[in-house]
Each structure stands twice: as structure tokens, then as C-alpha cells.
Amino acid sequence: MTDRERVPGRPRSKDADAAVLAAALDLLIEAGVGAVGFEQVARRAGVTRATVYRRFPDRTRLLVAAVEAAFGDPPAEPEIRDVEHVLSGWAHVLSDPRTRRLLRRLYGAMDDVPELARAYRVRFGEPRDRARAAVFERARARGELPEDTEPQVLLDVLTGAVWQHLATRPDTATAAEAERYLRAVLHQAGYRPGGPYPPAPEGR
């Protein structure tokens, strides 16, 4: 949220800011968008409703700010070294029960509160997707992926596998289990760590 969007008034308390955002995020994760009301947030944060209203004139802005705060201040261009780094990063996400629940809540809010899903996508998802696609391009050039691999299509396949894991696997899944699952998907796509991938036959 920009300074222009903030409601004018007396100087804001950083502690109150943090408490309000944390309360909104907790309610979103625990019970979904419908549970994030100003009264509920104020009660959970230990502040007055007026304190919440001064910061956020509507629930959508409150939810967007809470999601942005949850993912911190990521770099514009995340450093993802290689395919193994992609695997370990996603496995870490899939082994965190709180993050899993938050991602499912965001997915479920796509129709009702599209701004919420967009905040996650712009703040966190899109920069990482660009970096992952670039990793797949480099892996293809090194021969770790078939030469006809389309990096963006492979990214879509792997992203779909992540959502499938979120929907069908228990939240107790470990990072090692999640990594084995994602590695199996990449293996089906032709990933061979260390390469080089055998060259295509003549005349292909």
C-alpha cells in the first residue's frame, strides 16, 4: 500500500501496524476471506476497530497488505541458480504447513477477491516464475533437458504439480517427500541432472 492510499490522521504505531496485519493474516489462513472482518481483526490484534479503519478503509486493502507483508520484500529478480535450486525451493514451500494453507486460501479467493491473488502474483509469484523459466532455458542449453523443451510450458507443468501437491497431499509432507514428488515430475519431462542430454537423431 502506498503512502497516498493511507488514511490521514495521527502518526501510526508500527506495533499496531504489525499486529493488525498479523491478525488479518492469521484469520485468512485459519478460516478464509470471510473471516477477515474489521471487528475480528481488531479483537485478534488487541486494538480498536478505529485503529484498523484508520489504516485500511476497506477489507480488500487490508487483505492485500497482509499478504504482501507475509511474503516480505522479495528482490525484483530473485537469484535461482539451477534446476536443483528450483526443486529445493519449492520443496521447502510445500513442507511448510502455514504457507500451504495460505496458498490454498489465495487460490480459493481468486474469484471473490481477485486483488488478493494478484498481490501475491505480482509481489512474489511473477519474479520467481521469470527466474525459473530462465533456469530451464540454461538447463536446456547445458543438455540437462531435451533440446525441444519449452521453458514456459515446463514451468506451467511444474507449477501445476505444486498445486496438485497442495490439493492432494497432507500438510505434514516433509521437504524430502515433496522434492521426490517434484523430481519425478521433472524426470517425466526429460530432466537429467548433470547432462548432457543425448543429441537428437540426424534429420529430426
C-alpha positions as CSV (number, residue, x, y, z in Angstrom):
1,M,0.0,0.0,0.0
2,T,1.4,3.4,-1.0
3,D,1.6,6.5,1.3
4,R,-1.1,8.1,-0.8
5,E,-3.5,5.4,-0.1
6,R,-3.2,5.7,3.7
7,V,-5.9,7.5,5.6
8,P,-4.5,10.7,7.1
9,G,-4.5,11.2,10.9
10,R,-2.2,11.0,13.8
11,P,1.2,9.2,13.5
12,R,0.8,5.5,13.1
13,S,2.2,3.0,15.6
14,K,4.4,0.4,13.9
15,D,3.5,-2.1,16.6
16,A,-0.2,-1.6,15.8
17,D,0.5,-1.9,12.1
18,A,2.2,-5.2,12.6
19,A,-0.5,-6.5,15.0
20,V,-3.3,-5.7,12.5
21,L,-1.5,-7.3,9.6
22,A,-0.6,-10.4,11.6
23,A,-4.2,-10.7,12.9
24,A,-5.6,-10.4,9.4
25,L,-3.2,-13.0,8.0
26,D,-3.9,-15.4,10.8
27,L,-7.7,-15.2,10.2
28,L,-7.3,-15.6,6.5
29,I,-5.2,-18.7,6.9
30,E,-7.4,-20.2,9.7
31,A,-10.8,-19.6,8.2
32,G,-10.6,-17.8,4.9
33,V,-11.5,-14.4,3.4
34,G,-15.0,-14.4,5.0
35,A,-13.5,-14.5,8.5
36,V,-11.4,-11.3,8.0
37,G,-13.8,-8.7,9.4
38,F,-12.7,-5.4,11.0
39,E,-14.1,-6.4,14.3
40,Q,-12.5,-9.8,14.3
41,V,-9.1,-8.3,13.2
42,A,-9.3,-5.7,15.9
43,R,-10.1,-8.2,18.6
44,R,-7.3,-10.6,17.5
45,A,-4.8,-7.7,17.2
46,G,-5.8,-6.2,20.6
47,V,-6.7,-2.8,19.1
48,T,-9.8,-0.8,18.5
49,R,-11.8,-1.0,15.3
50,A,-11.0,2.6,14.7
51,T,-7.3,1.7,14.7
52,V,-8.0,-0.8,11.9
53,Y,-10.2,1.7,9.9
54,R,-7.5,4.4,10.1
55,R,-5.1,2.1,8.3
56,F,-7.4,0.3,5.9
57,P,-10.6,1.8,4.7
58,D,-11.8,-1.5,3.3
59,R,-11.2,-5.2,3.7
60,T,-9.6,-5.7,0.3
61,R,-6.8,-3.3,1.1
62,L,-6.3,-4.9,4.5
63,L,-6.1,-8.4,2.9
64,V,-3.7,-7.3,0.2
65,A,-1.4,-5.6,2.7
66,A,-1.4,-8.7,4.9
67,V,-0.4,-10.9,2.0
68,E,2.3,-8.5,0.9
69,A,3.7,-8.4,4.5
70,A,3.6,-12.2,4.7
71,F,6.0,-12.5,1.8
72,G,8.2,-9.7,2.9
73,D,10.2,-7.6,0.5
74,P,11.4,-10.0,-2.2
75,P,14.1,-8.9,-4.7
76,A,12.8,-7.8,-8.1
77,E,14.9,-10.5,-9.7
78,P,15.4,-13.5,-7.3
79,E,18.6,-15.5,-7.7
80,I,17.7,-19.1,-8.6
81,R,20.9,-20.9,-9.6
82,D,19.7,-24.1,-11.3
83,V,17.0,-26.7,-11.6
84,E,18.2,-28.3,-8.3
85,H,17.7,-24.9,-6.6
86,V,14.2,-24.7,-8.1
87,L,13.4,-28.1,-6.7
88,S,14.7,-27.4,-3.2
89,G,12.9,-24.0,-3.1
90,W,9.5,-25.5,-4.0
91,A,10.1,-28.4,-1.7
92,H,10.7,-26.0,1.2
93,V,7.4,-24.2,0.5
94,L,5.5,-27.5,0.3
95,S,6.9,-28.6,3.6
96,D,5.6,-25.5,5.5
97,P,2.0,-26.2,6.7
98,R,1.2,-22.5,7.2
99,T,2.4,-21.5,3.8
100,R,0.5,-24.4,2.2
101,R,-2.7,-23.2,3.9
102,L,-2.1,-19.6,2.8
103,L,-1.6,-20.6,-0.8
104,R,-4.8,-22.6,-0.8
105,R,-6.7,-19.6,0.6
106,L,-5.2,-17.3,-2.1
107,Y,-6.2,-19.8,-4.8
108,G,-9.8,-20.0,-3.4
109,A,-10.1,-16.2,-3.3
110,M,-9.3,-15.7,-7.0
111,D,-12.9,-15.1,-8.0
112,D,-14.2,-13.3,-4.9
113,V,-11.2,-11.1,-4.2
114,P,-9.0,-11.1,-7.3
115,E,-6.9,-8.3,-6.0
116,L,-5.7,-10.6,-3.3
117,A,-4.4,-13.3,-5.7
118,R,-2.9,-10.5,-7.9
119,A,-1.0,-9.1,-4.9
120,Y,0.7,-12.5,-4.4
121,R,1.3,-13.0,-8.1
122,V,2.9,-9.5,-8.6
123,R,4.8,-9.4,-5.3
124,F,6.1,-12.9,-5.2
125,G,5.0,-15.2,-8.0
126,E,5.9,-13.4,-11.2
127,P,9.5,-12.5,-10.4
128,R,10.2,-16.1,-9.4
129,D,8.5,-17.5,-12.4
130,R,10.7,-15.4,-14.7
131,A,13.8,-16.7,-12.8
132,R,12.6,-20.3,-13.0
133,A,11.9,-20.1,-16.8
134,A,15.4,-18.7,-17.3
135,V,16.8,-21.6,-15.3
136,F,15.1,-24.0,-17.6
137,E,16.5,-22.2,-20.6
138,R,20.0,-22.6,-19.2
139,A,19.4,-26.2,-18.3
140,R,18.3,-26.9,-21.9
141,A,21.4,-25.2,-23.2
142,R,23.6,-27.4,-20.9
143,G,21.8,-30.6,-22.2
144,E,20.0,-31.3,-18.9
145,L,16.7,-31.0,-20.7
146,P,15.7,-32.2,-24.2
147,E,16.5,-29.6,-26.8
148,D,12.8,-29.2,-27.7
149,T,11.8,-28.3,-24.2
150,E,9.7,-25.1,-24.0
151,P,10.7,-23.5,-20.7
152,Q,7.4,-21.7,-20.1
153,V,5.4,-24.9,-20.8
154,L,7.7,-26.8,-18.4
155,L,7.2,-24.1,-15.8
156,D,3.4,-24.5,-16.2
157,V,3.7,-28.2,-15.8
158,L,5.7,-27.9,-12.6
159,T,3.5,-25.2,-11.2
160,G,0.5,-27.4,-11.8
161,A,2.3,-30.2,-9.9
162,V,2.8,-27.9,-7.0
163,W,-0.9,-27.0,-6.8
164,Q,-1.7,-30.7,-7.2
165,H,0.5,-31.4,-4.2
166,L,-1.2,-28.7,-2.2
167,A,-4.6,-30.1,-3.0
168,T,-3.9,-33.8,-2.6
169,R,-1.0,-34.3,-0.2
170,P,-1.2,-33.9,3.6
171,D,0.2,-30.8,5.2
172,T,2.6,-33.0,7.1
173,A,4.6,-33.7,4.0
174,T,8.3,-33.3,4.5
175,A,10.7,-31.3,2.2
176,A,12.3,-34.6,1.2
177,E,9.0,-36.1,0.2
178,A,7.9,-33.0,-1.7
179,E,11.3,-32.9,-3.5
180,R,10.9,-36.6,-4.6
181,Y,7.5,-35.8,-6.0
182,L,8.6,-32.8,-8.0
183,R,11.8,-34.6,-9.2
184,A,9.6,-37.4,-10.5
185,V,7.5,-34.9,-12.5
186,L,10.7,-33.3,-13.9
187,H,12.0,-36.8,-14.8
188,Q,8.9,-37.4,-16.9
189,A,9.7,-34.1,-18.6
190,G,13.1,-35.4,-19.5
191,Y,15.2,-33.7,-16.9
192,R,18.6,-35.4,-16.5
193,P,20.7,-33.7,-13.9
194,G,24.3,-33.2,-14.9
195,G,23.6,-33.8,-18.6
196,P,24.5,-33.7,-21.3
197,Y,21.3,-34.9,-22.8
198,P,21.8,-37.1,-25.8
199,P,21.7,-35.1,-29.1
200,A,18.6,-35.5,-31.3
201,P,18.9,-38.1,-34.2
202,E,20.0,-36.8,-37.6
203,G,17.2,-35.5,-39.8
204,R,14.9,-34.7,-36.9
